[in-house]
């Protein structure tokens, strides 16, 4: 019993990041609120909550509902923070739907206020969770969202205008701070939120001046400070967010290629490269992974590389203007990062083609069963993929040395890269010749196939033993199977030629109608007009005796 009571508690995760405002904006614009359809948005929140519960294994009992409270110790990823956010959004959208339909009905208005109060409860839960396990920026976004929801509730309640105004002012202050520390996307979201706040601020200021402040004692210290314009605590919170952003920018700012560190200053570029690593970790062997799924992953990788290069090009344009004091060194780092990412893109293109070639070979060998409706793999497809890989290696030979230009030991790495690419090209040329040999062999061009198989053997023999012993074994096996197929085809051709006879087939009925006009015999011996025996064409040749002139005398 004592051991069970003294079991170590689960360590809390920290610095979880959740773009609350961006998530809310995208969800609302894509699920009904662009057209003012709050019912549709509420249904979307319900469906997403169900998916979150299932993904995070937060079941609420079988049959009868059993309430489960989201504890801080249960949070181990950002998906848990989405649960109170979606619950708050669902309650808020239901309240807005009731507000539209309420009119002068007091019961619907009371129901709307209860839904808004429910939204404030979930928003407060989100603030508490983000304050304990979230980053400083996430906590600030949660505070801004919660203040806005609280302000909506208090303004609809029409009792405490001072507190409502204080909540809206706290939300405005948080939105302004987030616009300063975030990127252009977040600045746009915060600007839209500030525009939405202005009418509420003016209305609360008007009602506060006309009705006074009878319940000012219900405000806490933060609300009082916001109402008085004292932003001491808000300024400290802004400093924490700025320190976190600067620490993130000065932290892991490099990526590695061929053992060399490439400086990456842009946080969005680092995020793209991190997502690339996550996607590539999902790639498995072609024998156990579907080709369509692998292609989808590689497409995501290529899109992430393209996004990273676009961010770098934007920074290059800014650095070229010389607006910053360190524009020269920054420009050099940006060009180096752009060249490195371009080379990484070429390498992943080679890996994708290699995956497709291995998958195609396995399908031709019968190791992978074709899915229903899937087209059969042809040797021509392998030829195209190998040709594309050869072109990619040519690009890698040209672009690789550009990345390492001016670095210590670059000559050694460039030589290793050149040898590696040339070795891979020889092996690919061997594979390509063997695949072309199979294509010609299946088409009946046996002479061309034999030449191509011999050329494949020559390419394989040109690969050094130290570089690719296993690769040579694979190439020789492919060549041997191709030669065996060719010999089998030739043997079948010879056996077919031996059975060919120059004499026409003997017919059981050799007489024609013209030869037996005095007898009654059918002219058609079988079905169809092709069996009609009227007369021989051409006429039969009869031998005639030739007498010499001396013999007649």
Helices and strands as residue ranges (DSSP letters): H 2-5, H 20-30, G 33-35, H 38-55, G 72-74, H 78-102, H 106-133, H 136-157, H 161-181, H 184-211, G 216-218, H 221-228, H 232-249, E 254-257, E 260-263, H 267-280, H 291-320, H 327-364, H 379-403, H 410-443, H 446-461, H 469-498, G 513-515, G 529-531, H 549-552
